[in-house]
Amino acid sequence: MGQLNMFYHFDVEQDFMYKANTFIQQLNRMSELDAELVHLIHHEMKDDRGQIINKTNEAIEQYQKNNQSHNDMYKNSMRTAAWRYTHMINDMRGQNITLYYDVVTREKKR
Amino acid sequence: MSNEEVLNTDILRARIMNVEYQNLTIGEIKREIKRIYIEETGKEPPAHIAIYRSDDFKDFRHIDSGFDGTAIHFYDEEKGINQAYIITRGSEASEKDTWKPLDWFYNTFGIFVGQDKSQYRDAMHFDEIVTKKIDEDLEKNKCDKKVKLKKIGLGHSLGGNLIATIQLTTKEYEQVYVINDAPPSYYQLAKIDVDFWYDLAERFNLNPLNYNSIYTLPPSELKAFAEEYYKKQIDERSIHHLTAQEDLLYAVSGVRGFIDIGSRRVIDTNKDFTSIKDLVSKISDKDVRAIQVYLSQYSDVYNEKGFDGIVQAMTGVDIAFIESLQGYDSMDYVWHAGDIVSKANHMLDDMKVKIPELMKNVAILYKNLDPIFSVFVELGYVTPEEKKTVLSEVKGIEKDVASIQQLLRKTWNWRMAIPFLTPLVTDDILQWKASIEVLFQIRDKVLDILKRLQIIQENTANLQKAITMSVDAHTLNEVITALARSKGRTYDEYGNLIFIKKVGEHEIRMNLSSAVRIYQKGLQILEEKEAVLHEMKQRYFDEYVEDFEMQKRKLMKKIEDMEQNPWAYQHLLGHFTYDADQVYVLRRIDVHEFIPPLDPMIPHIFETMFSYYELEISKGKELIATIKKSFEEFFEQDQNVSKIFDLRYG
């Protein structure tokens, strides 16, 4: 019995980058909510002065700044995760296989 | 099951009445009522609050009396509360759809003269239909009606006059609370209340069919009769007046027409100013009438557009429109004919009504001004020189108004209206230019009046200050601020509650309403972030963890299929022609499957992100909590502060 080793793709290649989009939308929503929070605090405190106000304003601005940079970073991470997943699944779909076969000689009719 | 009054303090009632002036939507009114109730009591408001506004009933959409009212229905089956607060709105700066200051006209002609009962009639009608609607809604919502509906009347200014007058004539409410009200007037009551009028006519031997004969009676006797009559009709203890000592209406309430029924709490809203009552009391009864009309007009325009707005309202002249014509050349008149025709017609129509009225008012004013200003001089509000200047300028205004009237007549003689009415006329440019020249002359006269008013304003600064303080004291804001002051509180222009505390020499003010909104809305935002985070975690599980398992299962199924049905993959050995000597026949396939676990970078990315957001949300909550904590620590004696933060404004 003869045998033949080969690499076989069980499925076509697929792009899973779309998976990043929903997460990016959710991260955008997180940013919007941060902006709402900052706007709320600034709006409510616009006519007020004092130590507590200054400290709160400082803290909330720092909070938003910090969140924004993380948010941007995580959006990139979402793309990276989708990219890695695409590669992983497409790689996984290709497997080594061994084919076992018989060589059959046909009798020719005279 | 006590059904004790929900709005049981002056400050609570005053703040709720003030909401009526803010032109809010029903949802916003409800939120404001909840907020105010929580801030003032530190308690949860009744479970059910319904708002009914006169504007929302079809019967009131087209009325032109100027009446506006709101009813607030509190219902709480558990607490045994079933109460309706009927609020009649006070004098408005201007009505929504008309230039006419209807409320102040009503103040003057309805209350002072007594000849108009339109707003009283509309207020009564509103009370009737709103009571019926509340009953229907209770029925519809299957509410237990074991607790009888308690009706309470609230009103400020003109609104106070309306609600108190309804109480005097119908005994409709269990209690009536009025703030800086225009007192009920016997002239008006005689017009409204037939029984009163017949008793009065009998007592004073008047012909009941001749209403005007009432003006011949001595005001003091009429007042005594009216007060005695109504004290017999109603329980006097059901009407409560809250009055700012400095209030303009209170200052003039001693004049002819007004009666005093019910209890009265007088509060000091301005430590540096007492009242213009001394000024009013020195002026003769006849002159008071003139000054009262003058002050009503002043208050209205003052509220609406400030001093400069007076001229526009009095004359009907649209200065901006006339100014816009200045840069036009001949052809421009032709191009803009349609627009000019429409605006000029509108303005001329307006002037036709307003100028003769103004002429009449200025003449009356001038006649009464000399004795009135003599009193002002005597009391030190103006100097003799200032009086002289003011009188001379008023005379000048009289002349200017007469000139405008002349010019208006001239426009008719020149048939100015004809080209304006026929915008297609393009051949009579000269006539157009002449007509527009008249408009410029009118504008110049109006500007002269403005200059004169400016001079009058400069020469009556002290007087105006006193009147302005009196007008200010009339507003609910001043009353609310005065009521709150003793509790170490105040309110800003938006109705926010400000806590005041003295620390050493410094006064520290903290805006509690803002802080509560930041706390409650801030927490809401952070809760929404938590919800988004939760969704992200779920999605990560679905999109990666679960999806990866599914991909593996799909692959394993295909592998199994290959191993179990190798013949189906014969093509992998190539194709053989029909005459080939040898063929390869596939017998078996072994798949050396290698299925790695999920790329560890992927869970790492997500877990890092999730823990960041968890931490960040909890930091946000801490930040928000700090605001609450600062208030609690700062006002540690006030138990209500911490409760207020935890009760939802709605």
Interface residues (C-beta under 8 A of the other chain):
Chain A: M1 G2 L4 M6 Y8 F10 D11 K19 T22 F23 Q26 R29 M30 L33 D34 E36 L37 L40 I41 E44 M45 D47 D48 G50 I52 T56 A59 I60 Y63 N66 N67 H70 Y74 S77 M78 T80 A81 R84 Y85 M88 I89 M92 R93 Q95 N96 I97 T98 L99 Y100 Y101 D102 V103 V104 T105 R106 K108
Chain B: D492 I508 R509 M510 N511 S514 A515 R517 I518 K521 G522 I525 L526 E528 K529 V532 L533 E535 M536 R539 Y540 E543 Y544 F548 Q551 K552 K554 L555 K558 I559 M562 P566 Y569 L572 L573 A580 D581 Q582 V583 Y584 V585 L586 R587 R588 I589 D590 V591 H592 E593 F594 I595 P596 L598 D599 M601 I602 I605 F606 T608 M609 Y612 Y613 E616 K619 G620 L623 T626 I627 S630
